[in-house]
Amino acid sequence: MWSGMLTGFYLPRWQQFFQCLDDDLVGKKPFEKTAFDKQIMAWEDQWTRQTDDYPTAVQGDSVAVARELWTKYEKQLAVREIRAAK
C-alpha cells in the first residue's frame, strides 16, 4: 500500500518545504507560503502523472521492526500512558 509513497512522494515533498525554509533562514529568499503552495501543487500534479514502477512485494519484516521500535521506546511510551491516566 505504501510502496513508493515515502521515498517517491513524501520525502521529496518535505525536502522541497525544508529547502524553502532553509533559504529563508540563510537570507537567500523569504518564505512565501502562497508561492510555495502553488509550487508544491504543481509538483504534486506532475507526480500523479508519472509512471514510475514501485515494488509490489513485501520487503523486510514489519513485525521485527515493530518489536525493535517497541523495545527501544517502551519506557517513553509507558511514561506518557501514566501521565495521560492522571
SULCORUR-V44030 format. One record per residue. N is the residue number from 1. RES is the residue in one small letter. PHI is phi in radians with two decimals (NA if undefined). BURIAL is b if it has 24 or more other ideal C-beta (glycine too) atoms within 12 Angstrom, else e. Layout:
n={N N}
res={RES RES}
phi={PHI PHI}
burial={BURIAL BURIAL}
This chain:
n={1 2 3 4 5 6 7 8 9 10 11 12 13 14 15 16 17 18 19 20 21 22 23 24 25 26 27 28 29 30 31 32 33 34 35 36 37 38 39 40 41 42 43 44 45 46 47 48 49 50 51 52 53 54 55 56 57 58 59 60 61 62 63 64 65 66 67 68 69 70 71 72 73 74 75 76 77 78 79 80 81 82 83 84 85 86}
res={m w s g m l t g f y l p r w q q f f q c l d d d l v g k k p f e k t a f d k q i m a w e d q w t r q t d d y p t a v q g d s v a v a r e l w t k y e k q l a v r e i r a a k}
phi={NA -1.60 -0.90 1.52 -1.16 -1.24 -1.46 -1.64 -2.16 -1.13 -1.05 -1.13 -1.15 -1.16 -1.06 -1.11 -1.08 -1.17 -1.12 -1.10 -1.14 -1.09 -1.01 -1.18 -1.09 -1.57 1.42 -1.31 -2.80 -1.11 -1.29 -2.12 -1.02 -1.08 -1.15 -1.12 -1.00 -1.13 -1.10 -1.25 -1.15 -1.14 -1.12 -1.07 -1.07 -1.09 -1.08 -1.17 -1.68 -1.30 -2.19 -1.10 -1.57 -2.15 -1.09 -1.95 -1.68 -1.09 -2.13 1.45 -2.07 -1.13 -1.16 -1.11 -1.13 -1.07 -1.10 -1.09 -1.15 -1.08 -1.07 -1.20 -1.94 -0.96 -1.15 -1.13 -1.18 -1.10 -1.10 -1.12 -1.10 -1.11 -1.12 -1.20 -1.30 -1.35}
burial={e e e e e e e e e e e e e e e b e e e b e e e e e e e e e e e e e e e e e e e b e e e e e e e e e e e e e e e e e e e e e e e e e e e e e e e e e e e e e e e e e e e e e e}
